[in-house]
C-alpha cells in the first residue's frame, strides 16, 4: 500500500523534541503511544509561546476530542527529532492540527498524525469561541 508522502516543506512550524531513554520500548524503538505525547507537546508549546495560552489560570482550555497517527519509519533514543505543525481546519471553537515527526535533517516524515482541539470554558466545560490571540497564532499555520 502506498502511503501519502509527508515532506518537511509541507509544514509551517517545527518544534524540536528530545527523545528520552524511557521512550524506547522492548523492541528498541519509540513506542507508538509516545508519538501522541510529542504531538501534544509541540502544539501546546506553540500555543503558549505564540498564542498566549495560559495553561494554569486561563479561562479557556483546549480538550483533545479526536486523534490519529500513521507510522512510516522507526525512531529511537537518542534520535534528534522535530515535530512539523500545520493547521488543516480552523473553526469557531475547534481546530484540526496536522503533525509529522521528522528525524533532524530528513525530508520525509517518520510518522504523521492529526488531532482536534475543542476550546472550552474552564469552569463550565462548554465550547467557546477560540480567543483572538490564539486564533491569530493558528492562522499563521493554516494550509489553505
C-alpha positions in Angstrom: 0.0 0.0 0.0 1.4 3.4 -1.0 1.4 5.9 1.9 1.0 9.6 1.1 4.3 11.5 1.4 4.6 13.9 4.3 7.5 16.2 3.4 9.2 18.8 5.6 8.3 21.6 3.3 4.6 20.9 3.8 4.7 22.1 7.4 4.7 25.7 8.8 6.3 25.4 12.2 8.8 22.9 13.7 9.2 22.1 17.4 12.4 20.2 18.4 11.8 17.3 20.8 14.4 15.5 22.8 13.8 11.8 22.8 14.3 10.1 26.1 15.7 6.8 27.2 12.4 5.6 28.5 10.6 6.5 25.2 12.0 3.3 23.8 10.0 0.1 24.2 11.2 -3.5 24.5 11.6 -3.6 20.7 14.2 -0.8 20.8 12.2 2.0 19.2 9.9 4.7 20.4 6.6 3.3 21.5 3.7 4.3 19.3 1.8 6.0 22.2 4.7 8.3 22.8 4.2 9.9 19.4 0.9 11.4 20.8 2.9 12.9 23.6 5.3 14.5 21.1 2.3 15.9 19.2 0.6 17.3 22.3 3.9 18.9 23.5 4.6 20.5 20.1 1.1 22.0 19.8 0.9 23.3 23.4 4.5 24.8 23.2 3.4 26.7 20.1 0.1 27.8 21.6 1.8 29.0 24.8 4.7 30.8 23.0 2.8 32.3 20.0 -0.8 32.4 21.2 -0.5 33.3 24.8 -2.3 30.2 26.1 -2.4 30.2 29.9 -2.5 26.6 30.8 -2.6 27.3 34.6 -5.1 30.1 35.1 -6.6 30.9 31.7 -10.4 30.9 31.3 -10.2 28.8 28.1 -8.6 25.4 27.7 -8.3 23.0 24.7 -9.6 19.4 25.0 -8.4 16.8 22.6 -11.5 15.1 21.1 -10.0 13.1 18.3 -6.6 11.9 17.3 -4.8 9.5 14.9 -1.3 8.6 13.8 0.3 6.7 10.9 3.8 5.3 11.2 6.3 5.1 8.3 9.7 4.6 9.9 11.0 4.0 13.4 12.7 6.5 15.7 14.6 5.6 18.8 16.5 7.3 21.6 18.8 9.2 21.1 17.4 10.4 17.8 17.0 14.2 17.5 13.5 14.9 16.1 11.3 17.7 15.1 7.5 17.9 15.0 6.2 19.7 12.0 2.9 21.5 12.6 0.3 22.9 10.4 -3.5 23.5 10.6 -5.9 21.9 8.2 -9.2 23.3 9.6 -10.0 26.2 11.8 -13.5 26.5 13.1 -15.2 28.8 15.6 -14.4 26.6 18.7 -12.3 23.8 17.2 -9.1 23.3 15.3 -7.6 20.4 13.5 -3.8 20.2 13.8 -1.8 18.2 11.2 1.5 17.0 12.5 4.5 15.0 11.3 7.6 13.7 13.1 11.0 14.1 11.3 14.4 13.0 12.2 16.6 16.1 12.3 17.7 17.0 8.7 15.4 14.4 7.0 12.8 15.5 4.4 10.4 12.5 4.8 8.4 12.1 7.9 8.7 9.0 10.1 5.1 9.4 11.3 2.2 11.7 10.5 -1.0 12.4 12.5 -3.7 14.8 13.4 -5.7 15.8 16.4 -8.6 18.1 17.1 -8.9 20.5 20.0 -12.2 21.9 21.1 -11.8 25.1 23.2 -14.0 25.2 26.2 -14.6 27.5 29.2 -12.5 26.1 32.0 -15.3 26.5 34.6 -18.3 25.1 32.6 -16.5 22.8 30.1 -18.8 24.2 27.4 -17.4 25.1 24.0 -16.4 28.7 23.4 -15.0 30.7 20.5 -11.3 30.4 20.1 -9.8 33.6 21.7 -8.4 36.1 19.3 -4.8 35.8 20.3 -4.9 32.0 19.8 -6.8 32.3 16.6 -4.2 34.8 15.2 -1.4 32.3 16.0 -3.3 29.5 14.4 -4.0 31.4 11.3 -0.2 31.6 10.6 -0.3 27.8 10.4 -3.3 27.4 8.0 -2.5 25.3 4.9 -5.3 26.8 2.8 
